[in-house]
Structure formats: structure tokens, C-alpha cells
Amino acid sequence: MPKYKKRKIVRKDLLTCLTCQNVWDRLKDLFMMPFDKGIAYNGKLSKKIIFDNSSEKNKILCIFAHYDKHKIIDDYVLTYLIGLKTLNVDLMFVSTSDLPDQEINKLKNICRIAFVKENVGYDFGAWKTVLEFLEFDGYESLILCNDSVYAPLYDFQKIFDRMKLRGLDFWGITDNFEVSYHIQSYFMVFNRKIVESDIFNKLWETYKVYKIKRNIIRHYEIGLTQLLLRNGFEIGAYCEYEKFNEIIVKNSTHYFWEDLITEFDSPIIKVELLRDNPGRINIAHWEKVLCKTGYDTAIIKKHLDRMHDSKRK
């Protein structure tokens, strides 16, 4: 573990937390978390559509988790998938929305297989469902990602080329020190050594569903990083939190969103930040910032309009 990860980090104090819009939900979750013991995962698959039955494999397997309350594959999701496709990945799409056939057909020339499953288990449940159907033989690395970000703002290939030089076993776009050090789970990359390890496979075999999302984060987003660290794997982030010289723990994808994009070439911006802005951060100029990356901001505005319209109804 790099030395900076051992330094003292100060967690957000109560006053900072009270500025958040969902503070009471957070307090309720904190109270109920010890009573949420989790149950065995049994996510039922309703559809499996094979678009490409070729026996030839690319070097990277990518599993993309999706959910949309309107049962749509939005243009921003398609843009993200096309960006991933430039990495020459075998792309597996899994949705917990009951997508109609016309939506699934949007994936025809992008993904190898599309899965639709019941909405249980969050992203880790979706990834587990697909991992159970696939053989990893022949792949060099695994990407697990989801639709909680708009991407790519920058070329994925350049990012992967840089990270390959670091020789890490497990990495993500950003890391976080809240609760314990971890790679944020919206985008995670694992090498073959991890994917074929007993500890990695046991984590998925014993996966439990928790009612409280914070327990999922604690046991799996945070728990996964901590498990791999304890077992000696090399871990890091493309945009490391230490570079912000901030001793108060914050979510960099929200509080340092602009620096991530303009100074560190982060390829993502969080959907939650632009849609809900729970930390009440200044994002008034987000469109101006993103225009400089070349990303089509009309795609984002279209998605945000749909989300905001549904809230007003």
C-alpha cells in the first residue's frame, strides 16, 4: 500500500454532514445497519440475448450494470458503451430494468450478450449474475462498471495505457477514504491474477443482499478493496485522492469534480452530481467545463430533463 494511504485522514464532522440534503436518511441508515444481516442472493434472470456468438475473445471482459426506471437505454449509456468498445473489450450488458425488445436491440452492434434480471442485489448482484454465466479463460483483465457516470470525457485507451505502466492488480478511476480506503466501484479493473484467485471467487459465491445500500457499500465496495489489500495485491487509482492535499474526507467525484476533469483528465462525471447535487456544490458551469473535453453535453441535458420531468409528475 502506498505510504500516503497510511497518513491520518480526518472524517467529515457532523456539521459538514448536516449540510447534505439527505441527512435524515443517512442517520436512519446508520441506526438500522447493524440489524441488516443480509440474505443469500438469488437474482432471477429473465432474458439472455446473444448478439455475437463468436468463439474468438478479446483480451478484456467488461460487464456493464444498468438500471433505468423508465425502462430505457439512454443515449448517454450508448455513448459510454461505444467508448468502452474502443478498448476492444467483450462487452456484456446486464440490466435490472424490464427492458422491451426495441431497447435491447440498441445493443446489437455494441455488446456480445445482453442480460435482463430482476431488480435485486444492486450492481454487485448484476455483476455476479453475469460472472456465473461466463468463463474467464482467455481474458487478461476484467472491467466491472455501471451507468452512474457520463463517459468518456477523455479517451479510455490513453488511460489504460497509463495504468498498464503502473503494473497494478486492481485499479479504478478514483479512490476514497470514507470509512476505509477503497476504489470507487462505478469503474473497477482487475487483472487475471485477481480474477482467478480463490478469495475473489469466494466473495462472489458468498454474496449477500442487504436492504440498506450502505451495507452493500461497506461489505462489497469497501470490503473488496480491503480484502485485496490484506492479501497483498497492488491497488491504486487513476486520479488519486492524495493529489488534492485534502485532510477532510470527501467524495472527489463530487467535491473536486472540476479538478478531476481539467487537471487530472478524469473520463467521468457523476450522474448523481448533476441530477441531485446532494452536497450543494457549485456546478453551474458544468456544461462549459465539459464542452472543453469534446463530450456532447446535449446528451446529458436530454437525460437530466427526463429525470427532472419525472420528479415533477
Beta strands, then each sheet from edge to edge (+ up, - down):
strand 1: 39-40
strand 2: 45-50
strand 3: 60-66
strand 4: 89-95
strand 5: 113-117
strand 6: 141-146
strand 7: 149-150
strand 8: 170-176
strand 9: 182-183
strand 10: 187-191
strand 11: 208-209
strand 12: 235-239
strand 13: 269-270
sheet 1: 1+ 11-
sheet 2: 2+ 5- 4- 3- 6- 10+ 8- 9+
sheet 3: 2+ 5- 4- 3- 6- 10+ 8- 12-
sheet 4: 7+ 13-
end
